Amino acid sequence: MYLSIEDFRKEWEREAMLTQEVLEGLTEESLYQQVYPEGRSIGRIAWHLTTSIPEYLSDFGLVIDSVEDVDTVPASARKIAEVFKETSTRVSIELKEQWTDDSLSQVQDAFGREESNATILMGLIKHIVHHRGQITVLMRQAGLKPFGVYGPPKEDWGKLGVENPPL
């Protein structure tokens, strides 16, 4: 639980950096990799992850510019990564300017539940982590090496001196 805006900002900036690394590993071709034939593609998930940030925060009283053309997934992986970087940076700045540490204990309706703003912010991070995980699995299916978010991908175990990585 976050007790200060700075607590959240530290975690947000770390998770945003990890997500940025994943997004920067995407290619134009990989954007079309789908979970299943009628399912979301990597591009759709990455764009949703990016565009939902300001929408989510606006629902809870933060004023943050929304992303333009949220319904159209860019054909450029670089564009998605750039917009994510801009958006995640704005979150850190806007939150510091608009909320105080006391704001974190305020309670409001969040998807039919009463939750503190600190819990709402934690939900935002969990949402990003959830979709980042989906993207890394789809990256494998698209033939890409995913970035090691909380640990190395299989290709990097040898660089750490581990011949037989744990299963």
Chimera marker file (.cmm) of the C-alpha trace (Angstrom):
<marker_set name="trace">
<marker id="1" x="0.000" y="0.000" z="0.000" r="1" g="1" b="0" radius="0.5"/>
<marker id="2" x="1.235" y="3.461" z="-0.796" r="1" g="1" b="0" radius="0.5"/>
<marker id="3" x="1.610" y="5.866" z="2.106" r="1" g="1" b="0" radius="0.5"/>
<marker id="4" x="2.942" y="8.717" z="0.005" r="1" g="1" b="0" radius="0.5"/>
<marker id="5" x="2.749" y="9.941" z="-3.557" r="1" g="1" b="0" radius="0.5"/>
<marker id="6" x="6.489" y="9.415" z="-3.745" r="1" g="1" b="0" radius="0.5"/>
<marker id="7" x="6.044" y="5.712" z="-2.805" r="1" g="1" b="0" radius="0.5"/>
<marker id="8" x="3.704" y="5.278" z="-5.752" r="1" g="1" b="0" radius="0.5"/>
<marker id="9" x="5.871" y="7.305" z="-8.120" r="1" g="1" b="0" radius="0.5"/>
<marker id="10" x="8.912" y="5.138" z="-7.370" r="1" g="1" b="0" radius="0.5"/>
<marker id="11" x="7.021" y="1.940" z="-8.127" r="1" g="1" b="0" radius="0.5"/>
<marker id="12" x="5.260" y="3.503" z="-11.119" r="1" g="1" b="0" radius="0.5"/>
<marker id="13" x="8.508" y="4.689" z="-12.660" r="1" g="1" b="0" radius="0.5"/>
<marker id="14" x="10.130" y="1.277" z="-12.189" r="1" g="1" b="0" radius="0.5"/>
<marker id="15" x="7.188" y="-0.624" z="-13.668" r="1" g="1" b="0" radius="0.5"/>
<marker id="16" x="6.889" y="1.903" z="-16.503" r="1" g="1" b="0" radius="0.5"/>
<marker id="17" x="10.589" y="1.436" z="-17.301" r="1" g="1" b="0" radius="0.5"/>
<marker id="18" x="10.165" y="-2.345" z="-17.385" r="1" g="1" b="0" radius="0.5"/>
<marker id="19" x="7.105" y="-2.009" z="-19.604" r="1" g="1" b="0" radius="0.5"/>
<marker id="20" x="9.008" y="0.396" z="-21.843" r="1" g="1" b="0" radius="0.5"/>
<marker id="21" x="11.726" y="-2.226" z="-22.319" r="1" g="1" b="0" radius="0.5"/>
<marker id="22" x="9.132" y="-4.811" z="-23.332" r="1" g="1" b="0" radius="0.5"/>
<marker id="23" x="7.424" y="-2.436" z="-25.767" r="1" g="1" b="0" radius="0.5"/>
<marker id="24" x="10.750" y="-1.467" z="-27.323" r="1" g="1" b="0" radius="0.5"/>
<marker id="25" x="11.302" y="-5.139" z="-28.151" r="1" g="1" b="0" radius="0.5"/>
<marker id="26" x="8.260" y="-5.247" z="-30.423" r="1" g="1" b="0" radius="0.5"/>
<marker id="27" x="8.486" y="-5.153" z="-34.198" r="1" g="1" b="0" radius="0.5"/>
<marker id="28" x="5.907" y="-4.081" z="-36.766" r="1" g="1" b="0" radius="0.5"/>
<marker id="29" x="5.398" y="-7.724" z="-37.755" r="1" g="1" b="0" radius="0.5"/>
<marker id="30" x="4.888" y="-8.819" z="-34.151" r="1" g="1" b="0" radius="0.5"/>
<marker id="31" x="2.037" y="-6.357" z="-33.636" r="1" g="1" b="0" radius="0.5"/>
<marker id="32" x="-0.254" y="-8.775" z="-35.496" r="1" g="1" b="0" radius="0.5"/>
<marker id="33" x="0.500" y="-11.839" z="-33.324" r="1" g="1" b="0" radius="0.5"/>
<marker id="34" x="-2.816" y="-12.884" z="-31.780" r="1" g="1" b="0" radius="0.5"/>
<marker id="35" x="-3.696" y="-14.879" z="-28.709" r="1" g="1" b="0" radius="0.5"/>
<marker id="36" x="-6.099" y="-16.900" z="-30.888" r="1" g="1" b="0" radius="0.5"/>
<marker id="37" x="-7.718" y="-16.127" z="-34.271" r="1" g="1" b="0" radius="0.5"/>
<marker id="38" x="-10.465" y="-13.879" z="-32.895" r="1" g="1" b="0" radius="0.5"/>
<marker id="39" x="-8.380" y="-12.596" z="-29.985" r="1" g="1" b="0" radius="0.5"/>
<marker id="40" x="-6.433" y="-9.440" z="-29.368" r="1" g="1" b="0" radius="0.5"/>
<marker id="41" x="-3.103" y="-8.950" z="-31.058" r="1" g="1" b="0" radius="0.5"/>
<marker id="42" x="0.084" y="-7.744" z="-29.389" r="1" g="1" b="0" radius="0.5"/>
<marker id="43" x="-0.518" y="-4.360" z="-30.986" r="1" g="1" b="0" radius="0.5"/>
<marker id="44" x="-4.069" y="-4.134" z="-29.623" r="1" g="1" b="0" radius="0.5"/>
<marker id="45" x="-2.948" y="-5.150" z="-26.121" r="1" g="1" b="0" radius="0.5"/>
<marker id="46" x="0.019" y="-2.751" z="-26.134" r="1" g="1" b="0" radius="0.5"/>
<marker id="47" x="-2.174" y="0.096" z="-27.394" r="1" g="1" b="0" radius="0.5"/>
<marker id="48" x="-4.878" y="-0.699" z="-24.825" r="1" g="1" b="0" radius="0.5"/>
<marker id="49" x="-2.278" y="-0.761" z="-22.064" r="1" g="1" b="0" radius="0.5"/>
<marker id="50" x="-1.063" y="2.669" z="-23.205" r="1" g="1" b="0" radius="0.5"/>
<marker id="51" x="-4.355" y="4.407" z="-23.909" r="1" g="1" b="0" radius="0.5"/>
<marker id="52" x="-6.161" y="3.108" z="-20.836" r="1" g="1" b="0" radius="0.5"/>
<marker id="53" x="-3.777" y="4.851" z="-18.415" r="1" g="1" b="0" radius="0.5"/>
<marker id="54" x="-5.206" y="8.384" z="-18.770" r="1" g="1" b="0" radius="0.5"/>
<marker id="55" x="-8.751" y="7.017" z="-19.099" r="1" g="1" b="0" radius="0.5"/>
<marker id="56" x="-8.355" y="5.071" z="-15.851" r="1" g="1" b="0" radius="0.5"/>
<marker id="57" x="-6.880" y="7.991" z="-13.920" r="1" g="1" b="0" radius="0.5"/>
<marker id="58" x="-9.447" y="10.459" z="-15.267" r="1" g="1" b="0" radius="0.5"/>
<marker id="59" x="-12.190" y="8.225" z="-13.881" r="1" g="1" b="0" radius="0.5"/>
<marker id="60" x="-10.753" y="8.902" z="-10.431" r="1" g="1" b="0" radius="0.5"/>
<marker id="61" x="-10.320" y="12.645" z="-10.638" r="1" g="1" b="0" radius="0.5"/>
<marker id="62" x="-6.881" y="13.166" z="-12.113" r="1" g="1" b="0" radius="0.5"/>
<marker id="63" x="-6.689" y="15.523" z="-15.048" r="1" g="1" b="0" radius="0.5"/>
<marker id="64" x="-4.412" y="13.981" z="-17.636" r="1" g="1" b="0" radius="0.5"/>
<marker id="65" x="-4.488" y="14.373" z="-21.407" r="1" g="1" b="0" radius="0.5"/>
<marker id="66" x="-5.938" y="11.366" z="-23.148" r="1" g="1" b="0" radius="0.5"/>
<marker id="67" x="-4.184" y="9.652" z="-26.003" r="1" g="1" b="0" radius="0.5"/>
<marker id="68" x="-5.454" y="10.630" z="-29.443" r="1" g="1" b="0" radius="0.5"/>
<marker id="69" x="-7.170" y="8.071" z="-31.654" r="1" g="1" b="0" radius="0.5"/>
<marker id="70" x="-7.471" y="5.361" z="-29.006" r="1" g="1" b="0" radius="0.5"/>
<marker id="71" x="-9.456" y="3.070" z="-31.302" r="1" g="1" b="0" radius="0.5"/>
<marker id="72" x="-6.799" y="2.806" z="-34.002" r="1" g="1" b="0" radius="0.5"/>
<marker id="73" x="-3.749" y="0.715" z="-33.192" r="1" g="1" b="0" radius="0.5"/>
<marker id="74" x="-0.658" y="2.293" z="-34.745" r="1" g="1" b="0" radius="0.5"/>
<marker id="75" x="1.102" y="0.185" z="-37.365" r="1" g="1" b="0" radius="0.5"/>
<marker id="76" x="4.414" y="1.243" z="-35.813" r="1" g="1" b="0" radius="0.5"/>
<marker id="77" x="5.768" y="-0.527" z="-32.747" r="1" g="1" b="0" radius="0.5"/>
<marker id="78" x="8.003" y="2.482" z="-32.155" r="1" g="1" b="0" radius="0.5"/>
<marker id="79" x="4.968" y="4.789" z="-32.071" r="1" g="1" b="0" radius="0.5"/>
<marker id="80" x="3.302" y="2.662" z="-29.381" r="1" g="1" b="0" radius="0.5"/>
<marker id="81" x="6.497" y="2.698" z="-27.297" r="1" g="1" b="0" radius="0.5"/>
<marker id="82" x="6.861" y="6.478" z="-27.697" r="1" g="1" b="0" radius="0.5"/>
<marker id="83" x="3.258" y="7.186" z="-26.688" r="1" g="1" b="0" radius="0.5"/>
<marker id="84" x="3.608" y="4.862" z="-23.685" r="1" g="1" b="0" radius="0.5"/>
<marker id="85" x="6.750" y="6.705" z="-22.583" r="1" g="1" b="0" radius="0.5"/>
<marker id="86" x="5.079" y="10.100" z="-22.895" r="1" g="1" b="0" radius="0.5"/>
<marker id="87" x="1.973" y="8.908" z="-21.075" r="1" g="1" b="0" radius="0.5"/>
<marker id="88" x="3.786" y="7.174" z="-18.226" r="1" g="1" b="0" radius="0.5"/>
<marker id="89" x="5.978" y="10.242" z="-17.687" r="1" g="1" b="0" radius="0.5"/>
<marker id="90" x="2.914" y="12.502" z="-17.562" r="1" g="1" b="0" radius="0.5"/>
<marker id="91" x="1.326" y="10.274" z="-14.923" r="1" g="1" b="0" radius="0.5"/>
<marker id="92" x="4.238" y="10.746" z="-12.560" r="1" g="1" b="0" radius="0.5"/>
<marker id="93" x="4.221" y="14.511" z="-13.066" r="1" g="1" b="0" radius="0.5"/>
<marker id="94" x="0.453" y="15.039" z="-12.936" r="1" g="1" b="0" radius="0.5"/>
<marker id="95" x="-0.014" y="12.882" z="-9.866" r="1" g="1" b="0" radius="0.5"/>
<marker id="96" x="2.612" y="14.834" z="-7.953" r="1" g="1" b="0" radius="0.5"/>
<marker id="97" x="0.964" y="18.121" z="-8.968" r="1" g="1" b="0" radius="0.5"/>
<marker id="98" x="-2.656" y="17.140" z="-8.391" r="1" g="1" b="0" radius="0.5"/>
<marker id="99" x="-2.709" y="14.825" z="-5.368" r="1" g="1" b="0" radius="0.5"/>
<marker id="100" x="-1.145" y="14.992" z="-1.939" r="1" g="1" b="0" radius="0.5"/>
<marker id="101" x="-0.215" y="12.188" z="0.403" r="1" g="1" b="0" radius="0.5"/>
<marker id="102" x="-3.584" y="12.733" z="2.108" r="1" g="1" b="0" radius="0.5"/>
<marker id="103" x="-5.328" y="12.091" z="-1.223" r="1" g="1" b="0" radius="0.5"/>
<marker id="104" x="-4.207" y="8.478" z="-1.038" r="1" g="1" b="0" radius="0.5"/>
<marker id="105" x="-6.502" y="7.695" z="1.897" r="1" g="1" b="0" radius="0.5"/>
<marker id="106" x="-9.576" y="9.225" z="0.272" r="1" g="1" b="0" radius="0.5"/>
<marker id="107" x="-12.159" y="6.627" z="-0.708" r="1" g="1" b="0" radius="0.5"/>
<marker id="108" x="-14.233" y="6.604" z="-3.868" r="1" g="1" b="0" radius="0.5"/>
<marker id="109" x="-16.253" y="4.213" z="-5.987" r="1" g="1" b="0" radius="0.5"/>
<marker id="110" x="-14.009" y="2.076" z="-8.158" r="1" g="1" b="0" radius="0.5"/>
<marker id="111" x="-15.826" y="-0.325" z="-10.422" r="1" g="1" b="0" radius="0.5"/>
<marker id="112" x="-18.646" y="-0.840" z="-7.927" r="1" g="1" b="0" radius="0.5"/>
<marker id="113" x="-16.405" y="-1.091" z="-4.863" r="1" g="1" b="0" radius="0.5"/>
<marker id="114" x="-15.340" y="1.508" z="-2.335" r="1" g="1" b="0" radius="0.5"/>
<marker id="115" x="-11.555" y="1.786" z="-2.553" r="1" g="1" b="0" radius="0.5"/>
<marker id="116" x="-8.912" y="4.205" z="-1.395" r="1" g="1" b="0" radius="0.5"/>
<marker id="117" x="-6.994" y="6.159" z="-3.991" r="1" g="1" b="0" radius="0.5"/>
<marker id="118" x="-3.893" y="4.218" z="-2.942" r="1" g="1" b="0" radius="0.5"/>
<marker id="119" x="-5.669" y="0.973" z="-3.851" r="1" g="1" b="0" radius="0.5"/>
<marker id="120" x="-6.872" y="2.491" z="-7.119" r="1" g="1" b="0" radius="0.5"/>
<marker id="121" x="-3.286" y="3.400" z="-8.027" r="1" g="1" b="0" radius="0.5"/>
<marker id="122" x="-2.164" y="-0.120" z="-7.155" r="1" g="1" b="0" radius="0.5"/>
<marker id="123" x="-4.872" y="-1.384" z="-9.523" r="1" g="1" b="0" radius="0.5"/>
<marker id="124" x="-3.382" y="0.697" z="-12.323" r="1" g="1" b="0" radius="0.5"/>
<marker id="125" x="0.016" y="-0.904" z="-11.845" r="1" g="1" b="0" radius="0.5"/>
<marker id="126" x="-1.527" y="-4.386" z="-11.693" r="1" g="1" b="0" radius="0.5"/>
<marker id="127" x="-3.386" y="-3.676" z="-14.929" r="1" g="1" b="0" radius="0.5"/>
<marker id="128" x="-0.144" y="-2.776" z="-16.676" r="1" g="1" b="0" radius="0.5"/>
<marker id="129" x="1.690" y="-5.786" z="-15.261" r="1" g="1" b="0" radius="0.5"/>
<marker id="130" x="-1.149" y="-8.074" z="-16.396" r="1" g="1" b="0" radius="0.5"/>
<marker id="131" x="-1.028" y="-6.857" z="-19.988" r="1" g="1" b="0" radius="0.5"/>
<marker id="132" x="2.764" y="-6.708" z="-20.044" r="1" g="1" b="0" radius="0.5"/>
<marker id="133" x="2.743" y="-10.416" z="-19.187" r="1" g="1" b="0" radius="0.5"/>
<marker id="134" x="0.377" y="-11.134" z="-22.056" r="1" g="1" b="0" radius="0.5"/>
<marker id="135" x="2.653" y="-9.253" z="-24.418" r="1" g="1" b="0" radius="0.5"/>
<marker id="136" x="5.759" y="-11.186" z="-23.370" r="1" g="1" b="0" radius="0.5"/>
<marker id="137" x="4.042" y="-14.525" z="-24.016" r="1" g="1" b="0" radius="0.5"/>
<marker id="138" x="2.880" y="-13.334" z="-27.422" r="1" g="1" b="0" radius="0.5"/>
<marker id="139" x="6.383" y="-12.080" z="-28.184" r="1" g="1" b="0" radius="0.5"/>
<marker id="140" x="7.614" y="-15.663" z="-27.804" r="1" g="1" b="0" radius="0.5"/>
<marker id="141" x="4.892" y="-16.875" z="-30.143" r="1" g="1" b="0" radius="0.5"/>
<marker id="142" x="5.934" y="-14.178" z="-32.637" r="1" g="1" b="0" radius="0.5"/>
<marker id="143" x="9.533" y="-15.429" z="-32.517" r="1" g="1" b="0" radius="0.5"/>
<marker id="144" x="10.902" y="-12.545" z="-30.456" r="1" g="1" b="0" radius="0.5"/>
<marker id="145" x="13.062" y="-12.736" z="-27.358" r="1" g="1" b="0" radius="0.5"/>
<marker id="146" x="11.182" y="-10.973" z="-24.573" r="1" g="1" b="0" radius="0.5"/>
<marker id="147" x="12.867" y="-8.582" z="-22.196" r="1" g="1" b="0" radius="0.5"/>
<marker id="148" x="13.569" y="-10.149" z="-18.793" r="1" g="1" b="0" radius="0.5"/>
<marker id="149" x="11.169" y="-8.222" z="-16.602" r="1" g="1" b="0" radius="0.5"/>
<marker id="150" x="11.667" y="-9.793" z="-13.170" r="1" g="1" b="0" radius="0.5"/>
<marker id="151" x="14.279" y="-12.289" z="-14.248" r="1" g="1" b="0" radius="0.5"/>
<marker id="152" x="16.191" y="-13.304" z="-17.354" r="1" g="1" b="0" radius="0.5"/>
<marker id="153" x="14.579" y="-14.921" z="-20.391" r="1" g="1" b="0" radius="0.5"/>
<marker id="154" x="15.823" y="-18.417" z="-21.186" r="1" g="1" b="0" radius="0.5"/>
<marker id="155" x="18.430" y="-17.094" z="-23.638" r="1" g="1" b="0" radius="0.5"/>
<marker id="156" x="20.187" y="-15.124" z="-20.905" r="1" g="1" b="0" radius="0.5"/>
<marker id="157" x="20.600" y="-17.853" z="-18.263" r="1" g="1" b="0" radius="0.5"/>
<marker id="158" x="23.933" y="-18.927" z="-19.763" r="1" g="1" b="0" radius="0.5"/>
<marker id="159" x="25.276" y="-15.387" z="-19.413" r="1" g="1" b="0" radius="0.5"/>
<marker id="160" x="24.627" y="-15.754" z="-15.687" r="1" g="1" b="0" radius="0.5"/>
<marker id="161" x="26.590" y="-19.009" z="-15.509" r="1" g="1" b="0" radius="0.5"/>
<marker id="162" x="23.488" y="-21.185" z="-15.203" r="1" g="1" b="0" radius="0.5"/>
<marker id="163" x="23.670" y="-24.162" z="-17.568" r="1" g="1" b="0" radius="0.5"/>
<marker id="164" x="20.380" y="-25.769" z="-16.602" r="1" g="1" b="0" radius="0.5"/>
<marker id="165" x="17.860" y="-23.084" z="-15.702" r="1" g="1" b="0" radius="0.5"/>
<marker id="166" x="15.113" y="-24.062" z="-13.282" r="1" g="1" b="0" radius="0.5"/>
<marker id="167" x="11.849" y="-25.140" z="-14.848" r="1" g="1" b="0" radius="0.5"/>
<link id1="1" id2="2" r="1" g="1" b="0" radius="0.2"/>
<link id1="2" id2="3" r="1" g="1" b="0" radius="0.2"/>
<link id1="3" id2="4" r="1" g="1" b="0" radius="0.2"/>
<link id1="4" id2="5" r="1" g="1" b="0" radius="0.2"/>
<link id1="5" id2="6" r="1" g="1" b="0" radius="0.2"/>
<link id1="6" id2="7" r="1" g="1" b="0" radius="0.2"/>
<link id1="7" id2="8" r="1" g="1" b="0" radius="0.2"/>
<link id1="8" id2="9" r="1" g="1" b="0" radius="0.2"/>
<link id1="9" id2="10" r="1" g="1" b="0" radius="0.2"/>
<link id1="10" id2="11" r="1" g="1" b="0" radius="0.2"/>
<link id1="11" id2="12" r="1" g="1" b="0" radius="0.2"/>
<link id1="12" id2="13" r="1" g="1" b="0" radius="0.2"/>
<link id1="13" id2="14" r="1" g="1" b="0" radius="0.2"/>
<link id1="14" id2="15" r="1" g="1" b="0" radius="0.2"/>
<link id1="15" id2="16" r="1" g="1" b="0" radius="0.2"/>
<link id1="16" id2="17" r="1" g="1" b="0" radius="0.2"/>
<link id1="17" id2="18" r="1" g="1" b="0" radius="0.2"/>
<link id1="18" id2="19" r="1" g="1" b="0" radius="0.2"/>
<link id1="19" id2="20" r="1" g="1" b="0" radius="0.2"/>
<link id1="20" id2="21" r="1" g="1" b="0" radius="0.2"/>
<link id1="21" id2="22" r="1" g="1" b="0" radius="0.2"/>
<link id1="22" id2="23" r="1" g="1" b="0" radius="0.2"/>
<link id1="23" id2="24" r="1" g="1" b="0" radius="0.2"/>
<link id1="24" id2="25" r="1" g="1" b="0" radius="0.2"/>
<link id1="25" id2="26" r="1" g="1" b="0" radius="0.2"/>
<link id1="26" id2="27" r="1" g="1" b="0" radius="0.2"/>
<link id1="27" id2="28" r="1" g="1" b="0" radius="0.2"/>
<link id1="28" id2="29" r="1" g="1" b="0" radius="0.2"/>
<link id1="29" id2="30" r="1" g="1" b="0" radius="0.2"/>
<link id1="30" id2="31" r="1" g="1" b="0" radius="0.2"/>
<link id1="31" id2="32" r="1" g="1" b="0" radius="0.2"/>
<link id1="32" id2="33" r="1" g="1" b="0" radius="0.2"/>
<link id1="33" id2="34" r="1" g="1" b="0" radius="0.2"/>
<link id1="34" id2="35" r="1" g="1" b="0" radius="0.2"/>
<link id1="35" id2="36" r="1" g="1" b="0" radius="0.2"/>
<link id1="36" id2="37" r="1" g="1" b="0" radius="0.2"/>
<link id1="37" id2="38" r="1" g="1" b="0" radius="0.2"/>
<link id1="38" id2="39" r="1" g="1" b="0" radius="0.2"/>
<link id1="39" id2="40" r="1" g="1" b="0" radius="0.2"/>
<link id1="40" id2="41" r="1" g="1" b="0" radius="0.2"/>
<link id1="41" id2="42" r="1" g="1" b="0" radius="0.2"/>
<link id1="42" id2="43" r="1" g="1" b="0" radius="0.2"/>
<link id1="43" id2="44" r="1" g="1" b="0" radius="0.2"/>
<link id1="44" id2="45" r="1" g="1" b="0" radius="0.2"/>
<link id1="45" id2="46" r="1" g="1" b="0" radius="0.2"/>
<link id1="46" id2="47" r="1" g="1" b="0" radius="0.2"/>
<link id1="47" id2="48" r="1" g="1" b="0" radius="0.2"/>
<link id1="48" id2="49" r="1" g="1" b="0" radius="0.2"/>
<link id1="49" id2="50" r="1" g="1" b="0" radius="0.2"/>
<link id1="50" id2="51" r="1" g="1" b="0" radius="0.2"/>
<link id1="51" id2="52" r="1" g="1" b="0" radius="0.2"/>
<link id1="52" id2="53" r="1" g="1" b="0" radius="0.2"/>
<link id1="53" id2="54" r="1" g="1" b="0" radius="0.2"/>
<link id1="54" id2="55" r="1" g="1" b="0" radius="0.2"/>
<link id1="55" id2="56" r="1" g="1" b="0" radius="0.2"/>
<link id1="56" id2="57" r="1" g="1" b="0" radius="0.2"/>
<link id1="57" id2="58" r="1" g="1" b="0" radius="0.2"/>
<link id1="58" id2="59" r="1" g="1" b="0" radius="0.2"/>
<link id1="59" id2="60" r="1" g="1" b="0" radius="0.2"/>
<link id1="60" id2="61" r="1" g="1" b="0" radius="0.2"/>
<link id1="61" id2="62" r="1" g="1" b="0" radius="0.2"/>
<link id1="62" id2="63" r="1" g="1" b="0" radius="0.2"/>
<link id1="63" id2="64" r="1" g="1" b="0" radius="0.2"/>
<link id1="64" id2="65" r="1" g="1" b="0" radius="0.2"/>
<link id1="65" id2="66" r="1" g="1" b="0" radius="0.2"/>
<link id1="66" id2="67" r="1" g="1" b="0" radius="0.2"/>
<link id1="67" id2="68" r="1" g="1" b="0" radius="0.2"/>
<link id1="68" id2="69" r="1" g="1" b="0" radius="0.2"/>
<link id1="69" id2="70" r="1" g="1" b="0" radius="0.2"/>
<link id1="70" id2="71" r="1" g="1" b="0" radius="0.2"/>
<link id1="71" id2="72" r="1" g="1" b="0" radius="0.2"/>
<link id1="72" id2="73" r="1" g="1" b="0" radius="0.2"/>
<link id1="73" id2="74" r="1" g="1" b="0" radius="0.2"/>
<link id1="74" id2="75" r="1" g="1" b="0" radius="0.2"/>
<link id1="75" id2="76" r="1" g="1" b="0" radius="0.2"/>
<link id1="76" id2="77" r="1" g="1" b="0" radius="0.2"/>
<link id1="77" id2="78" r="1" g="1" b="0" radius="0.2"/>
<link id1="78" id2="79" r="1" g="1" b="0" radius="0.2"/>
<link id1="79" id2="80" r="1" g="1" b="0" radius="0.2"/>
<link id1="80" id2="81" r="1" g="1" b="0" radius="0.2"/>
<link id1="81" id2="82" r="1" g="1" b="0" radius="0.2"/>
<link id1="82" id2="83" r="1" g="1" b="0" radius="0.2"/>
<link id1="83" id2="84" r="1" g="1" b="0" radius="0.2"/>
<link id1="84" id2="85" r="1" g="1" b="0" radius="0.2"/>
<link id1="85" id2="86" r="1" g="1" b="0" radius="0.2"/>
<link id1="86" id2="87" r="1" g="1" b="0" radius="0.2"/>
<link id1="87" id2="88" r="1" g="1" b="0" radius="0.2"/>
<link id1="88" id2="89" r="1" g="1" b="0" radius="0.2"/>
<link id1="89" id2="90" r="1" g="1" b="0" radius="0.2"/>
<link id1="90" id2="91" r="1" g="1" b="0" radius="0.2"/>
<link id1="91" id2="92" r="1" g="1" b="0" radius="0.2"/>
<link id1="92" id2="93" r="1" g="1" b="0" radius="0.2"/>
<link id1="93" id2="94" r="1" g="1" b="0" radius="0.2"/>
<link id1="94" id2="95" r="1" g="1" b="0" radius="0.2"/>
<link id1="95" id2="96" r="1" g="1" b="0" radius="0.2"/>
<link id1="96" id2="97" r="1" g="1" b="0" radius="0.2"/>
<link id1="97" id2="98" r="1" g="1" b="0" radius="0.2"/>
<link id1="98" id2="99" r="1" g="1" b="0" radius="0.2"/>
<link id1="99" id2="100" r="1" g="1" b="0" radius="0.2"/>
<link id1="100" id2="101" r="1" g="1" b="0" radius="0.2"/>
<link id1="101" id2="102" r="1" g="1" b="0" radius="0.2"/>
<link id1="102" id2="103" r="1" g="1" b="0" radius="0.2"/>
<link id1="103" id2="104" r="1" g="1" b="0" radius="0.2"/>
<link id1="104" id2="105" r="1" g="1" b="0" radius="0.2"/>
<link id1="105" id2="106" r="1" g="1" b="0" radius="0.2"/>
<link id1="106" id2="107" r="1" g="1" b="0" radius="0.2"/>
<link id1="107" id2="108" r="1" g="1" b="0" radius="0.2"/>
<link id1="108" id2="109" r="1" g="1" b="0" radius="0.2"/>
<link id1="109" id2="110" r="1" g="1" b="0" radius="0.2"/>
<link id1="110" id2="111" r="1" g="1" b="0" radius="0.2"/>
<link id1="111" id2="112" r="1" g="1" b="0" radius="0.2"/>
<link id1="112" id2="113" r="1" g="1" b="0" radius="0.2"/>
<link id1="113" id2="114" r="1" g="1" b="0" radius="0.2"/>
<link id1="114" id2="115" r="1" g="1" b="0" radius="0.2"/>
<link id1="115" id2="116" r="1" g="1" b="0" radius="0.2"/>
<link id1="116" id2="117" r="1" g="1" b="0" radius="0.2"/>
<link id1="117" id2="118" r="1" g="1" b="0" radius="0.2"/>
<link id1="118" id2="119" r="1" g="1" b="0" radius="0.2"/>
<link id1="119" id2="120" r="1" g="1" b="0" radius="0.2"/>
<link id1="120" id2="121" r="1" g="1" b="0" radius="0.2"/>
<link id1="121" id2="122" r="1" g="1" b="0" radius="0.2"/>
<link id1="122" id2="123" r="1" g="1" b="0" radius="0.2"/>
<link id1="123" id2="124" r="1" g="1" b="0" radius="0.2"/>
<link id1="124" id2="125" r="1" g="1" b="0" radius="0.2"/>
<link id1="125" id2="126" r="1" g="1" b="0" radius="0.2"/>
<link id1="126" id2="127" r="1" g="1" b="0" radius="0.2"/>
<link id1="127" id2="128" r="1" g="1" b="0" radius="0.2"/>
<link id1="128" id2="129" r="1" g="1" b="0" radius="0.2"/>
<link id1="129" id2="130" r="1" g="1" b="0" radius="0.2"/>
<link id1="130" id2="131" r="1" g="1" b="0" radius="0.2"/>
<link id1="131" id2="132" r="1" g="1" b="0" radius="0.2"/>
<link id1="132" id2="133" r="1" g="1" b="0" radius="0.2"/>
<link id1="133" id2="134" r="1" g="1" b="0" radius="0.2"/>
<link id1="134" id2="135" r="1" g="1" b="0" radius="0.2"/>
<link id1="135" id2="136" r="1" g="1" b="0" radius="0.2"/>
<link id1="136" id2="137" r="1" g="1" b="0" radius="0.2"/>
<link id1="137" id2="138" r="1" g="1" b="0" radius="0.2"/>
<link id1="138" id2="139" r="1" g="1" b="0" radius="0.2"/>
<link id1="139" id2="140" r="1" g="1" b="0" radius="0.2"/>
<link id1="140" id2="141" r="1" g="1" b="0" radius="0.2"/>
<link id1="141" id2="142" r="1" g="1" b="0" radius="0.2"/>
<link id1="142" id2="143" r="1" g="1" b="0" radius="0.2"/>
<link id1="143" id2="144" r="1" g="1" b="0" radius="0.2"/>
<link id1="144" id2="145" r="1" g="1" b="0" radius="0.2"/>
<link id1="145" id2="146" r="1" g="1" b="0" radius="0.2"/>
<link id1="146" id2="147" r="1" g="1" b="0" radius="0.2"/>
<link id1="147" id2="148" r="1" g="1" b="0" radius="0.2"/>
<link id1="148" id2="149" r="1" g="1" b="0" radius="0.2"/>
<link id1="149" id2="150" r="1" g="1" b="0" radius="0.2"/>
<link id1="150" id2="151" r="1" g="1" b="0" radius="0.2"/>
<link id1="151" id2="152" r="1" g="1" b="0" radius="0.2"/>
<link id1="152" id2="153" r="1" g="1" b="0" radius="0.2"/>
<link id1="153" id2="154" r="1" g="1" b="0" radius="0.2"/>
<link id1="154" id2="155" r="1" g="1" b="0" radius="0.2"/>
<link id1="155" id2="156" r="1" g="1" b="0" radius="0.2"/>
<link id1="156" id2="157" r="1" g="1" b="0" radius="0.2"/>
<link id1="157" id2="158" r="1" g="1" b="0" radius="0.2"/>
<link id1="158" id2="159" r="1" g="1" b="0" radius="0.2"/>
<link id1="159" id2="160" r="1" g="1" b="0" radius="0.2"/>
<link id1="160" id2="161" r="1" g="1" b="0" radius="0.2"/>
<link id1="161" id2="162" r="1" g="1" b="0" radius="0.2"/>
<link id1="162" id2="163" r="1" g="1" b="0" radius="0.2"/>
<link id1="163" id2="164" r="1" g="1" b="0" radius="0.2"/>
<link id1="164" id2="165" r="1" g="1" b="0" radius="0.2"/>
<link id1="165" id2="166" r="1" g="1" b="0" radius="0.2"/>
<link id1="166" id2="167" r="1" g="1" b="0" radius="0.2"/>
</marker_set>
